[in-house]
Amino acid sequence: MENEPAPPVGTATPPRKPLIGPAYRAFIWDLLRRKNARNYLEVGVRDGGTIVNATCPTIGVDPNFAFRISPIGKKRALHLFQMTSDEFFRDYDPKAILGAPVDFAFLDGLHQFEYLLRDFINTERCCNRNSVILLDDCLPVNIEMTERTHTRATRVDVEIKDFWTGDVWKVVSILRKYRPDLRITPVDVQPTGSILVSNLNPDSSVLYDRYFEILDEFANLELTEAAFDAYWTLNAPVAAQTILNGFDFSLFLRA
Ligand SMILES: C[S@@+](CC[C@H](N)C(=O)[O-])C[C@H]1O[C@@H](n2cnc3c(N)ncnc32)[C@H](O)[C@@H]1O
């Protein structure tokens, strides 16, 4: 298009990090099975491509569902909320809907860090210690895709210009700094990694109490190449299969 901004001529293609694990959906379906999850919450559902294969009672939240097939699959119960996650958590209680704490949550809504941070805070409150929360898109494979607004026209690595992680990577750094009590396990799923968060504490109010301080601290942070490398070193992904093979911590500890 004539008037669309384009990358400056001669801009070097940004380096890419390798992610060689399975597709994130396959990992989620396997984990739901291995954990024998009693229920599932997905924030950001779009066409239901992931939610469709969850077989336990499920809640899906998205302001714009775009289903092309029925998302019900083999589930006994599916509760859909066509609204933002902020509205959902303000107006509904997932524990009341499911009749139990949330066992497994996949947070894949708006890719701006303050949204994911709120989704995490709101979700953890509805979990128990042994639930797991999976954060999507927290291992951006290049710096370009961490832009806060997805702008395909200015991306240099055009082959992956449709991938957009936004700046949700900041939530991992926030959790590492403010919630050292959590277990944080980066997973090598494609296309842009996931972060498995466990050892949850639904009574923790640290993130809620310090929410605005955290926003001020992280809002203007941008990844330089050195910071990007350091983030990947700190969050070196674990093979999905390793996690699936050794997945026991949520099965045996009762809250
Ligand atoms: C990457 S897609 C989700 C893909 C889906 N999880 C899957 O695995 O197929 C992101 C979705 O987040 C939704 N979304 C955007 N803003 C949101 C918000 N504030 N709360 C919840 N979902 C939101 C979008 O409508 C979009 O469907």
The ligand as a Gaussian input file, in Angstrom:
#p B3LYP/6-31G(d) Opt

LIG

0 1
 C       -3.895000     -14.889000      20.086000
 S       -5.630000     -14.805000      20.103000
 C       -6.091000     -16.188000      21.093000
 C       -5.794000     -17.509000      20.464000
 C       -6.329000     -18.707000      21.243000
 N       -5.928000     -18.712000      22.624000
 C       -5.830000     -19.991000      20.622000
 O       -4.980000     -20.660000      21.195000
 O       -6.300000     -20.293000      19.523000
 C       -5.908000     -13.472000      21.173000
 C       -7.357000     -13.220000      21.478000
 O       -7.408000     -12.312000      22.562000
 C       -8.599000     -11.602000      22.441000
 N       -8.562000     -10.407000      23.262000
 C       -8.202000      -9.145000      22.917000
 N       -8.372000      -8.306000      23.937000
 C       -8.819000      -9.046000      24.985000
 C       -9.190000      -8.752000      26.316000
 N       -9.091000      -7.520000      26.808000
 N       -9.641000      -9.764000      27.101000
 C       -9.724000     -11.024000      26.613000
 N       -9.392000     -11.358000      25.362000
 C       -8.949000     -10.386000      24.551000
 C       -8.702000     -11.311000      20.938000
 O      -10.049000     -11.043000      20.570000
 C       -8.138000     -12.589000      20.333000
 O       -9.183000     -13.437000      19.939000

